[in-house]
Amino acid sequence: MNASMALQTAPNNLVQNQTILLVDDDHDLLKLFSMRLKASGYDVIAVDSGEKALVEVSIHHPKVVITDLRMDGMDGMALFNAIHKINSSLPVIILTAHGTIPEAIEATKQGVFGFITKPFDPKQLLEQIQRAMTVSVGDSHAADENDATTQAWRKSIITQSPAMEELLSQANMVAGSDASVFIHGQSGTGKELLAKAVHAASPRRDRPFVAVNCAAIPEHLLESELFGHVKGAFTGAAGNYEGLFKAADGGTIFLDEIGDMPLSLQVKLLRVLQERQIRPVGSTRSTYVDVRIISATHCDIDEEVRLGNFREDLYYRLNVVMLELPALAERRQDIPLLAKHFLEKLAKDSSTKVKSFAPEAMEMLMTAPWPGNIRQLQNVVEQSFALCPSPVVPARLVLKALRGKSGEVMPLTEAKRQFEYDYLLKLLQLTSGNVSQAARLASRNRTEFYKLLHRHSLNPAVFKTRR
């Protein structure tokens, strides 16, 4: 970066509470450029590597990223590609002393917001930062305005994961419509919490939210539970029952494990979606209901449709918007937050003063496979808390709680993911965090190897300190 450049002061209304992430492996230029941007009124986070930049993107959510192209380790384009997977709308400006017109064209084709060659015109750079900031502010204005109020809808979802943040952004956008939402995710990932969040962000928030587990209700009772029945409709029907759809009138009904719904009932649910009317069991009259449907399943619903176990027309009616919940193993940076939350909640409801996990215990939590996802993590925390005699949960109690689940057969996809994580972990340990060496051992190029590390939230810098 050009040490002689002098940035002019930007208008305060453009930069107030706006953060720039600055990335350059030249420490002197990084310091100088950071000072100049701060003098222009920007909040600046300065780091000297692409790997550190990815951590800052996840934690601090900058409005604009400015990165040098040529850096040791992860270069500017590799950093852009990694950021683009986390947040495709985050503007990235790339600086280089080696830039060429073809590189600039290729970079902008891939979605880079700006590409400036060094030495550059400070005024031009500042103008480009302001344009990028305006785009970023425009994208996030609704979320930033009166943040305490606008974020209340998602208060029960604890996360700092970029994948979850992007999912919640999608959920917030779809919440304003009446479109049917289909949530897919493994058991224990928090599908009902996400459904409640969509309801809380919607215009129906002041009306009922009714959750139904379709797999937990016997098949012969499910129709009556959903649509109601009249007195005498069947043995035991001693009176009229309005049903859960009617109870949710004006609000939202959440149909969990919809993949387990019998075909005979799928036909009737399709009619409800098409006509907005329900007919109680034993009745000859239909009743209008105004209900938004959110459904969810852990199974491969496309495969169920292919096998004829789930109606294709119903699937398309339910799956207007698909929200895909990541497994806990895909959002490992959330494990300390979730574990702390569960521990604090238990401590609040108990006289036991358990305050934290020992470092070794937290490491076990961070590296466990978690086939049962958040539900399993909560169970492990509860078991450890119940048996803990001290303020700090030791590793032995976590190990004991985790072994209680070791007899479960891990799903194939989870087994593959765990193998990949363990393999990458071993390589980083063997090479003390040397990514080039680890990538060669894995017979992968550096960019691809960095993508693998990012997918599993592995930071090579951590292993460099263990030489």
C-alpha positions as CSV (number, residue, x, y, z in Angstrom):
1,M,0.0,0.0,0.0
2,N,1.2,3.5,-0.9
3,A,2.8,5.1,2.2
4,S,2.5,8.6,0.8
5,M,-1.2,8.7,0.3
6,A,-3.3,11.1,2.2
7,L,-7.0,10.3,2.6
8,Q,-9.4,13.1,2.9
9,T,-12.0,13.1,5.7
10,A,-15.2,11.4,4.7
11,P,-18.6,12.8,5.6
12,N,-19.7,11.7,9.0
13,N,-23.1,10.5,7.9
14,L,-21.5,8.0,5.6
15,V,-19.1,6.4,8.1
16,Q,-20.8,6.6,11.4
17,N,-20.7,3.1,13.1
18,Q,-19.3,1.6,9.9
19,T,-16.4,-0.8,10.1
20,I,-13.7,-1.5,7.5
21,L,-11.7,-4.7,7.7
22,L,-8.2,-4.0,6.4
23,V,-5.9,-6.8,5.4
24,D,-2.2,-6.6,4.4
25,D,0.8,-8.6,5.4
26,D,3.1,-5.5,5.3
27,H,2.8,-4.4,8.9
28,D,4.1,-0.8,8.4
29,L,1.7,-0.1,5.5
30,L,-1.1,-1.8,7.4
31,K,-0.5,0.5,10.4
32,L,-0.2,3.6,8.2
33,F,-3.3,2.9,6.1
34,S,-5.3,2.0,9.3
35,M,-4.3,5.4,10.8
36,R,-5.4,7.3,7.6
37,L,-8.8,5.5,7.4
38,K,-9.4,6.2,11.1
39,A,-8.6,9.8,10.5
40,S,-11.2,9.8,7.8
41,G,-13.8,8.7,10.3
42,Y,-14.0,5.0,9.8
43,D,-13.8,2.3,12.4
44,V,-11.0,0.0,11.3
45,I,-10.0,-3.6,12.1
46,A,-6.5,-4.3,10.8
47,V,-5.1,-7.8,10.4
48,D,-2.0,-9.2,8.6
49,S,-3.4,-12.3,7.0
50,G,-6.4,-13.7,5.2
51,E,-6.8,-16.4,7.8
52,K,-7.2,-13.8,10.6
53,A,-9.5,-11.8,8.3
54,L,-12.0,-14.7,8.1
55,V,-12.2,-14.8,11.9
56,E,-12.9,-11.1,12.0
57,V,-15.6,-11.4,9.3
58,S,-17.3,-14.0,11.4
59,I,-17.1,-12.1,14.7
60,H,-17.4,-8.4,13.9
61,H,-19.3,-8.4,10.6
62,P,-17.5,-5.5,8.9
63,K,-19.3,-3.4,6.3
64,V,-16.4,-3.4,3.8
65,V,-13.2,-5.4,3.3
66,I,-10.1,-3.9,1.8
67,T,-7.4,-6.5,1.1
68,D,-4.0,-6.6,-0.6
69,L,-3.8,-9.0,-3.5
70,R,-0.3,-10.4,-3.0
71,M,0.0,-11.9,0.5
72,D,1.8,-14.8,2.1
73,G,-0.6,-17.7,2.8
74,M,-4.1,-16.8,1.7
75,D,-3.9,-14.2,-1.0
76,G,-6.6,-11.5,-1.7
77,M,-8.6,-13.5,-4.3
78,A,-8.6,-16.6,-2.1
79,L,-9.8,-14.4,0.8
80,F,-12.5,-12.9,-1.4
81,N,-13.7,-16.4,-2.4
82,A,-13.9,-17.5,1.2
83,I,-15.7,-14.3,2.2
84,H,-18.1,-14.7,-0.7
85,K,-19.2,-18.1,0.7
86,I,-19.8,-16.6,4.1
87,N,-21.6,-13.4,2.9
88,S,-22.0,-12.9,-0.8
89,S,-23.2,-9.3,-0.3
90,L,-20.1,-8.1,1.7
91,P,-18.2,-5.6,-0.6
92,V,-14.5,-6.5,-1.1
93,I,-12.0,-4.0,-2.5
94,I,-8.7,-5.5,-3.7
95,L,-5.4,-3.5,-3.8
96,T,-2.3,-4.6,-5.6
97,A,0.9,-3.3,-7.0
98,H,0.9,-6.1,-9.6
99,G,-2.5,-5.7,-10.9
100,T,-3.3,-5.9,-14.6
101,I,-6.4,-5.1,-16.6
102,P,-7.1,-8.9,-17.2
103,E,-6.9,-9.5,-13.5
104,A,-9.2,-6.6,-12.8
105,I,-11.7,-7.8,-15.3
106,E,-11.6,-11.3,-14.0
107,A,-12.0,-10.1,-10.4
108,T,-15.0,-8.0,-11.1
109,K,-16.6,-10.8,-13.0
110,Q,-16.3,-12.9,-9.9
111,G,-18.0,-10.3,-7.8
112,V,-15.2,-8.2,-6.4
113,F,-16.6,-4.8,-5.6
114,G,-13.5,-2.9,-6.6
115,F,-10.0,-3.5,-7.9
116,I,-7.4,-0.7,-7.5
117,T,-3.8,-0.9,-8.6
118,K,-1.0,0.7,-6.6
119,P,0.1,3.5,-6.6
120,F,-3.4,4.7,-6.5
121,D,-5.3,8.0,-6.2
122,P,-6.4,8.4,-2.5
123,K,-9.5,10.3,-3.6
124,Q,-10.5,7.5,-5.9
125,L,-10.0,4.9,-3.2
126,L,-12.0,6.9,-0.7
127,E,-14.8,7.3,-3.2
128,Q,-14.9,3.6,-3.8
129,I,-15.0,2.9,-0.1
130,Q,-17.9,5.3,0.3
131,R,-19.8,3.6,-2.6
132,A,-19.2,0.2,-1.1
133,M,-20.2,1.5,2.3
134,T,-23.4,2.9,0.9
135,V,-24.2,-0.5,-0.7
136,S,-23.5,-2.3,2.6
137,V,-25.5,0.2,4.7
138,G,-28.4,-0.1,2.2
139,D,-28.4,-3.9,2.6
140,S,-28.4,-3.8,6.4
141,H,-30.3,-0.6,7.2
142,A,-33.4,-2.4,8.4
143,A,-31.5,-4.7,10.7
144,D,-29.3,-1.8,12.1
145,E,-32.2,0.6,12.8
146,N,-33.5,0.2,16.4
147,D,-31.4,-3.0,16.6
148,A,-32.8,-4.1,20.0
149,T,-36.3,-4.2,18.7
150,T,-35.6,-5.6,15.2
151,Q,-33.5,-8.5,16.6
152,A,-36.0,-9.6,19.3
153,W,-37.6,-12.1,16.9
154,R,-34.3,-14.2,16.9
155,K,-33.4,-13.8,20.6
156,S,-33.7,-17.6,21.2
157,I,-31.2,-18.5,18.5
158,I,-27.7,-18.3,19.8
159,T,-25.1,-18.1,17.1
160,Q,-22.0,-16.3,15.7
161,S,-21.8,-18.7,12.7
162,P,-21.8,-17.0,9.3
163,A,-23.9,-19.8,7.9
164,M,-26.5,-19.3,10.6
165,E,-26.4,-15.5,10.2
166,E,-27.1,-15.9,6.5
167,L,-29.9,-18.4,7.2
168,L,-31.5,-16.0,9.7
169,S,-31.3,-13.2,7.1
170,Q,-33.2,-15.4,4.7
171,A,-35.7,-16.2,7.5
172,N,-36.2,-12.6,8.3
173,M,-36.9,-11.7,4.6
174,V,-39.4,-14.5,4.1
175,A,-41.2,-13.7,7.4
176,G,-42.9,-10.7,5.9
177,S,-44.8,-12.7,3.4
178,D,-47.3,-15.5,3.8
179,A,-45.3,-18.0,1.8
180,S,-45.1,-21.5,3.1
181,V,-41.7,-22.3,4.6
182,F,-40.1,-25.7,4.5
183,I,-37.2,-26.2,7.1
184,H,-34.8,-29.1,6.5
185,G,-32.3,-30.1,9.0
186,Q,-31.0,-33.1,11.1
187,S,-32.7,-34.0,14.3
188,G,-31.7,-31.7,17.1
189,T,-30.6,-28.7,15.0
190,G,-33.4,-26.4,16.2
191,K,-36.1,-26.5,13.6
192,E,-38.9,-25.5,15.9
193,L,-36.8,-22.6,17.2
194,L,-36.3,-21.4,13.6
195,A,-40.0,-21.7,12.9
196,K,-40.8,-19.7,16.0
197,A,-38.3,-17.0,14.9
198,V,-40.0,-16.8,11.5
199,H,-43.4,-16.4,13.2
200,A,-42.0,-13.8,15.6
201,A,-40.6,-11.7,12.7
202,S,-43.9,-11.9,10.8
203,P,-47.0,-9.7,10.9
204,R,-48.7,-12.7,12.6
205,R,-46.5,-12.4,15.7
206,D,-49.4,-11.4,17.9
207,R,-51.5,-14.4,16.9
208,P,-51.0,-18.0,18.0
209,F,-48.0,-20.2,17.1
210,V,-49.0,-23.9,17.3
211,A,-46.4,-26.7,16.9
212,V,-47.4,-30.2,16.0
213,N,-45.0,-33.2,15.8
214,C,-46.6,-35.4,13.1
215,A,-44.5,-38.3,14.1
216,A,-45.6,-38.3,17.7
217,I,-49.3,-38.5,17.2
218,P,-50.8,-41.9,16.2
219,E,-52.0,-42.0,12.6
220,H,-55.7,-42.6,13.5
221,L,-55.7,-39.5,15.7
222,L,-53.6,-37.1,13.6
223,E,-56.5,-36.0,11.4
224,S,-58.7,-35.2,14.4
225,E,-55.8,-33.4,16.1
226,L,-55.2,-31.2,13.1
227,F,-58.7,-30.5,11.7
228,G,-60.9,-31.3,14.8
229,H,-63.9,-33.5,15.1
230,V,-67.6,-33.3,16.0
231,K,-69.3,-35.1,18.9
232,G,-69.8,-38.7,18.1
233,A,-67.5,-38.8,15.1
234,F,-65.8,-41.8,16.5
235,T,-65.6,-43.8,19.8
236,G,-64.4,-41.5,22.5
237,A,-65.5,-38.3,20.7
238,A,-67.6,-37.1,23.6
239,G,-67.7,-33.5,22.4
240,N,-66.7,-31.1,19.6
241,Y,-63.0,-30.4,19.2
242,E,-61.9,-27.5,17.0
243,G,-58.4,-28.9,16.2
244,L,-55.0,-27.3,16.0
245,F,-55.5,-25.6,12.6
246,K,-58.4,-23.7,14.1
247,A,-56.4,-23.0,17.2
248,A,-53.8,-21.4,15.1
249,D,-56.3,-19.2,13.1
250,G,-54.7,-15.9,12.2
251,G,-51.2,-17.2,13.2
252,T,-48.8,-19.9,12.3
253,I,-48.9,-23.7,12.5
254,F,-45.6,-25.6,12.5
255,L,-45.9,-29.2,11.2
256,D,-42.7,-30.9,12.4
257,E,-41.6,-34.2,10.9
258,I,-44.0,-33.7,8.0
259,G,-42.3,-36.5,6.1
260,D,-43.9,-39.0,8.5
261,M,-47.5,-37.9,7.6
262,P,-49.5,-40.8,6.1
263,L,-50.5,-40.4,2.4
264,S,-54.2,-40.4,3.2
265,L,-53.8,-37.3,5.3
266,Q,-51.5,-35.7,2.8
267,V,-54.4,-35.4,0.4
268,K,-56.5,-33.6,3.0
269,L,-53.6,-31.2,3.9
270,L,-53.2,-30.4,0.3
271,R,-56.9,-29.4,0.1
272,V,-56.4,-27.2,3.1
273,L,-53.5,-25.4,1.4
274,Q,-55.5,-25.0,-1.8
275,E,-58.9,-23.9,-0.3
276,R,-57.9,-22.5,3.1
277,Q,-60.7,-24.5,4.6
278,I,-60.8,-27.4,7.1
279,R,-63.5,-30.1,7.6
280,P,-63.6,-31.6,11.1
281,V,-63.9,-35.4,11.3
282,G,-67.5,-36.4,11.2
283,S,-68.7,-33.0,9.9
284,T,-70.3,-32.1,6.5
285,R,-69.3,-28.5,6.8
286,S,-66.0,-26.8,6.1
287,T,-64.6,-23.9,8.0
288,Y,-62.3,-21.1,6.7
289,V,-59.0,-20.8,8.4
290,D,-56.3,-18.1,7.9
291,V,-53.1,-20.0,8.8
292,R,-49.5,-19.8,7.7
293,I,-47.9,-23.2,7.4
294,I,-44.2,-23.9,8.3
295,S,-43.2,-27.5,7.9
296,A,-40.0,-29.4,8.7
297,T,-38.4,-32.7,8.4
298,H,-35.0,-34.4,9.0
299,C,-35.5,-37.0,6.3
300,D,-34.6,-36.7,2.6
301,I,-37.9,-35.5,1.4
302,D,-36.9,-35.5,-2.3
303,E,-36.1,-39.2,-1.9
304,E,-39.5,-39.8,-0.2
305,V,-41.2,-38.1,-3.1
306,R,-39.2,-40.3,-5.6
307,L,-40.3,-43.4,-3.7
308,G,-43.9,-42.4,-3.6
309,N,-44.1,-41.9,0.1
310,F,-44.8,-38.2,-0.1
311,R,-47.0,-36.4,-2.6
312,E,-45.1,-34.3,-5.0
313,D,-47.9,-31.7,-5.4
314,L,-48.0,-31.3,-1.6
315,Y,-44.3,-30.9,-1.4
316,Y,-44.3,-28.1,-3.9
317,R,-47.1,-26.4,-1.9
318,L,-45.1,-26.6,1.3
319,N,-41.7,-25.9,-0.1
320,V,-42.2,-22.4,-1.4
321,V,-39.2,-21.3,0.5
322,M,-36.6,-23.8,1.8
323,L,-34.5,-23.0,4.8
324,E,-31.6,-25.4,5.4
325,L,-30.4,-25.7,9.0
326,P,-26.7,-26.6,9.3
327,A,-25.7,-29.4,11.6
328,L,-23.8,-28.4,14.8
329,A,-20.6,-29.9,13.3
330,E,-20.9,-27.3,10.5
331,R,-21.1,-24.4,13.0
332,R,-18.5,-25.4,15.6
333,Q,-17.8,-21.7,16.5
334,D,-21.3,-21.8,18.2
335,I,-20.4,-24.6,20.5
336,P,-18.8,-22.5,23.3
337,L,-21.7,-20.0,23.1
338,L,-24.3,-22.8,23.3
339,A,-22.5,-24.6,26.1
340,K,-22.1,-21.5,28.1
341,H,-25.8,-20.6,27.6
342,F,-27.0,-24.1,28.8
343,L,-24.6,-24.0,31.7
344,E,-25.7,-20.5,32.8
345,K,-29.4,-21.5,32.5
346,L,-28.8,-24.6,34.7
347,A,-26.8,-22.6,37.3
348,K,-29.6,-20.0,37.4
349,D,-32.2,-22.6,38.3
350,S,-29.9,-24.3,40.8
351,S,-27.9,-23.5,43.9
352,T,-24.9,-25.2,42.3
353,K,-22.3,-22.7,41.3
354,V,-20.9,-24.2,38.2
355,K,-19.5,-21.3,36.1
356,S,-17.4,-22.6,33.2
357,F,-15.7,-25.5,31.4
358,A,-12.1,-26.4,31.8
359,P,-10.1,-25.7,28.6
360,E,-9.6,-29.4,28.0
361,A,-13.4,-30.0,28.5
362,M,-14.2,-27.2,26.0
363,E,-11.7,-28.7,23.5
364,M,-13.6,-32.0,23.8
365,L,-16.9,-30.3,23.1
366,M,-15.4,-28.4,20.1
367,T,-14.1,-31.6,18.5
368,A,-16.9,-34.1,19.2
369,P,-18.9,-35.3,16.2
370,W,-22.3,-34.4,17.6
371,P,-24.6,-36.7,15.6
372,G,-27.5,-35.5,17.9
373,N,-26.6,-31.8,17.3
374,I,-27.7,-29.1,19.7
375,R,-30.0,-31.5,21.6
376,Q,-27.1,-33.8,22.3
377,L,-24.9,-30.9,23.4
378,Q,-27.5,-29.8,25.8
379,N,-27.8,-33.3,27.2
380,V,-24.0,-33.5,27.6
381,V,-23.9,-30.1,29.4
382,E,-26.8,-31.2,31.7
383,Q,-25.1,-34.5,32.6
384,S,-21.8,-32.8,33.3
385,F,-23.5,-30.1,35.4
386,A,-25.4,-32.7,37.5
387,L,-22.2,-34.5,38.4
388,C,-19.8,-31.5,38.8
389,P,-18.6,-30.9,42.4
390,S,-16.6,-27.7,41.5
391,P,-17.2,-24.3,39.8
392,V,-15.3,-25.6,36.7
393,V,-16.5,-28.6,34.7
394,P,-13.5,-31.0,34.2
395,A,-12.8,-32.9,31.0
396,R,-13.5,-36.2,32.6
397,L,-17.1,-35.4,33.1
398,V,-17.5,-34.2,29.5
399,L,-15.8,-37.4,28.3
400,K,-18.1,-39.5,30.4
401,A,-21.2,-37.7,29.0
402,L,-19.9,-38.1,25.5
403,R,-19.2,-41.8,25.9
404,G,-22.8,-42.3,26.9
405,K,-23.7,-41.6,23.3
406,S,-20.8,-43.5,21.7
407,G,-23.0,-46.6,21.0
408,E,-25.1,-44.7,18.5
409,V,-24.6,-45.4,14.8
410,M,-23.5,-42.2,13.2
411,P,-25.2,-41.3,9.9
412,L,-23.0,-41.8,6.8
413,T,-22.9,-38.1,6.0
414,E,-21.9,-37.2,9.5
415,A,-19.2,-40.0,9.5
416,K,-17.7,-38.6,6.3
417,R,-17.7,-35.1,7.8
418,Q,-16.1,-36.3,11.0
419,F,-13.4,-38.2,9.1
420,E,-12.6,-35.1,7.1
421,Y,-12.4,-33.0,10.2
422,D,-10.1,-35.5,12.0
423,Y,-7.9,-35.8,8.9
424,L,-7.5,-32.0,8.6
425,L,-6.8,-31.8,12.3
426,K,-4.1,-34.4,12.1
427,L,-2.4,-32.7,9.1
428,L,-2.3,-29.3,10.9
429,Q,-0.9,-31.0,14.0
430,L,1.8,-32.8,11.9
431,T,2.8,-29.6,10.1
432,S,2.4,-27.2,13.0
433,G,-0.1,-25.2,11.0
434,N,2.0,-24.9,7.8
435,V,-0.8,-24.8,5.3
436,S,1.5,-25.2,2.2
437,Q,3.0,-28.4,3.7
438,A,-0.4,-29.7,4.8
439,A,-1.9,-29.1,1.4
440,R,0.9,-31.0,-0.3
441,L,0.4,-33.9,2.0
442,A,-3.3,-33.9,1.2
443,S,-2.5,-33.6,-2.5
444,R,-4.7,-30.4,-2.7
445,N,-3.9,-26.9,-3.8
446,R,-3.7,-24.2,-1.2
447,T,-7.0,-22.5,-2.1
448,E,-8.9,-25.7,-2.0
449,F,-7.2,-26.7,1.3
450,Y,-8.2,-23.3,2.8
451,K,-11.8,-23.9,1.8
452,L,-11.7,-27.3,3.6
453,L,-10.3,-25.7,6.7
454,H,-12.9,-22.9,6.7
455,R,-15.7,-25.5,6.2
456,H,-14.6,-27.1,9.5
457,S,-13.8,-23.8,11.3
458,L,-10.1,-24.8,11.7
459,N,-7.6,-22.0,12.2
460,P,-4.0,-22.9,11.2
461,A,-2.6,-20.1,13.4
462,V,-3.7,-22.0,16.5
463,F,-1.4,-24.9,15.6
464,K,1.5,-22.6,14.9
465,T,1.7,-21.7,18.5
466,R,2.2,-25.3,19.5
467,R,5.6,-25.8,18.0
